[in-house]
């Protein structure tokens, strides 16, 4: 009977993770309002989700804002670029659809196919770039190359993660209140695949944490 109220049992553990996902989703949504902070907020979202929610290391808000601060400059620059490119592609696809409606179907279909392919590539790039930024130290050029390289090299996982992101984005669009849990839940599900990929690029463990003084939580 006492086990039911044990805070370490399965029920309370799952409940705790759900609450963390909810809290971090709300913080992410609020920080994305200024637009320029979308990049560092998304970087911090992934970092805190993996380290605190999945690995149970540290404190949620402390780890979130630490990553937000450490990766603010690069995250903001990349986030703004992605936002601008996304807006341009939305207008381009709208223009292509207008051409189709104006009976210029051949040119419209070609442009629509090209712009749709670019949207997919941008989505795949975006899925990788912020998690990579949260985990690795590299220049912006290396960051961009790594995001494209991993998205192509691990295509099956990329497709699965893209489906997850697109699905939750559509649900949030149809049910706006879902935005207050979708970000954290998306990051959690994406990390199940992303962390398997990252382990292939991480250095091997240096030994027991008690001996090295390092908490290599990311290798677990």
CORVEN-V373592 format. One record per residue. N is the residue number from 1. PHI is phi in whole degrees, -180 to 180 (NA if undefined). NEAR is the number of other C-alpha atoms within 10 Angstrom. D_LAST is the distance of its C-alpha to the last C-alpha in whole Angstrom. Layout:
N_PHI_NEAR_D_LAST / N_PHI_NEAR_D_LAST
This chain:
1_NA_5_33 / 2_-64_5_31 / 3_-65_8_28 / 4_-63_11_29 / 5_-99_10_29 / 6_-74_12_25 / 7_-65_12_23 / 8_-99_12_20 / 9_-77_11_21 / 10_-58_11_20 / 11_-62_12_23 / 12_-70_14_22 / 13_-65_13_19 / 14_-66_13_19 / 15_-61_12_22 / 16_-63_15_20 / 17_-66_17_18 / 18_-63_16_21 / 19_-64_14_23 / 20_-61_22_20 / 21_-63_25_20 / 22_-65_19_24 / 23_-62_16_24 / 24_-70_26_22 / 25_-68_24_24 / 26_-64_18_28 / 27_-62_18_27 / 28_-60_25_26 / 29_-61_17_29 / 30_-68_14_31 / 31_-72_17_30 / 32_-82_16_30 / 33_-58_10_34 / 34_-70_8_35 / 35_72_13_34 / 36_-66_19_33 / 37_-98_21_30 / 38_-60_25_28 / 39_-61_30_26 / 40_-64_30_25 / 41_-67_29_24 / 42_-70_31_22 / 43_-61_28_20 / 44_-67_30_20 / 45_-60_30_19 / 46_-66_26_16 / 47_-59_27_15 / 48_-69_33_15 / 49_-63_27_14 / 50_-72_21_11 / 51_-72_18_10 / 52_-94_20_13 / 53_-70_23_14 / 54_-86_14_10 / 55_-92_13_8 / 56_56_14_11 / 57_-117_14_12 / 58_73_13_15 / 59_-114_13_18 / 60_-53_20_19 / 61_-71_17_22 / 62_-64_12_21 / 63_-69_19_18 / 64_-61_26_20 / 65_-74_19_23 / 66_-66_14_21 / 67_-67_23_20 / 68_-58_24_23 / 69_-70_14_25 / 70_-65_14_23 / 71_-111_20_23 / 72_-61_21_27 / 73_-61_14_29 / 74_-64_17_27 / 75_-63_27_26 / 76_-66_21_29 / 77_-61_17_31 / 78_-66_22_29 / 79_-62_24_29 / 80_-65_16_33 / 81_-62_13_33 / 82_-62_18_31 / 83_-63_16_34 / 84_-63_12_37 / 85_-63_15_36 / 86_-61_16_35 / 87_-62_10_38 / 88_-62_13_40 / 89_-67_17_39 / 90_-63_15_40 / 91_-66_13_43 / 92_-63_17_44 / 93_-67_20_43 / 94_-64_14_45 / 95_-64_15_48 / 96_-63_23_47 / 97_-65_17_48 / 98_-65_14_51 / 99_-63_18_52 / 100_-64_17_52 / 101_-68_11_54 / 102_-92_10_56 / 103_68_10_57 / 104_-99_13_55 / 105_-67_16_53 / 106_-63_11_52 / 107_-65_13_51 / 108_-62_21_49 / 109_-66_16_47 / 110_-64_13_46 / 111_-64_19_45 / 112_-63_21_43 / 113_-65_14_41 / 114_-65_14_41 / 115_-68_20_40 / 116_-66_16_38 / 117_-62_12_36 / 118_-68_15_35 / 119_-63_17_34 / 120_-64_13_31 / 121_-62_15_30 / 122_-65_16_30 / 123_-63_19_28 / 124_-62_22_25 / 125_-62_23_25 / 126_-64_21_25 / 127_-59_21_22 / 128_-92_22_20 / 129_-64_25_22 / 130_-76_26_20 / 131_-60_24_17 / 132_-63_21_17 / 133_-61_26_19 / 134_-72_21_17 / 135_-111_15_14 / 136_-112_12_16 / 137_-103_11_20 / 138_-160_12_23 / 139_-73_11_26 / 140_-63_15_27 / 141_-65_8_29 / 142_-63_10_25 / 143_-63_20_24 / 144_-64_18_26 / 145_-62_14_26 / 146_-64_17_22 / 147_-64_20_22 / 148_-69_17_25 / 149_-62_14_24 / 150_-66_20_21 / 151_-64_22_23 / 152_-84_16_25 / 153_-64_11_23 / 154_-110_12_20 / 155_-56_13_24 / 156_-57_11_23 / 157_-67_18_20 / 158_-61_22_22 / 159_-62_15_24 / 160_-62_13_22 / 161_-68_24_21 / 162_-63_18_24 / 163_-64_13_26 / 164_-61_16_23 / 165_-63_21_25 / 166_-64_14_28 / 167_-63_14_28 / 168_-70_18_27 / 169_-66_18_29 / 170_-67_11_32 / 171_-63_14_32 / 172_-66_17_32 / 173_-68_12_35 / 174_-79_10_37 / 175_-127_10_35 / 176_-51_12_35 / 177_-66_11_34 / 178_-66_15_31 / 179_-63_19_30 / 180_-86_20_29 / 181_-139_22_26 / 182_-59_23_25 / 183_-58_25_23 / 184_-66_27_20 / 185_-67_22_20 / 186_-63_21_21 / 187_-61_25_18 / 188_-63_20_16 / 189_-68_14_17 / 190_-63_23_17 / 191_-64_20_13 / 192_-62_13_12 / 193_-92_14_14 / 194_-62_21_13 / 195_-66_15_10 / 196_-64_12_10 / 197_-71_15_13 / 198_-60_17_11 / 199_-61_13_9 / 200_-74_9_13 / 201_-114_9_14 / 202_-87_12_11 / 203_-66_8_13 / 204_-67_10_11 / 205_-61_14_10 / 206_-86_11_13 / 207_131_11_12 / 208_-62_11_12 / 209_-62_12_12 / 210_-69_8_15 / 211_-86_8_17 / 212_-90_11_16 / 213_78_10_16 / 214_-114_12_13 / 215_-96_12_10 / 216_-86_14_7 / 217_-62_14_6 / 218_-72_14_6 / 219_-98_13_4 / 220_-75_8_0
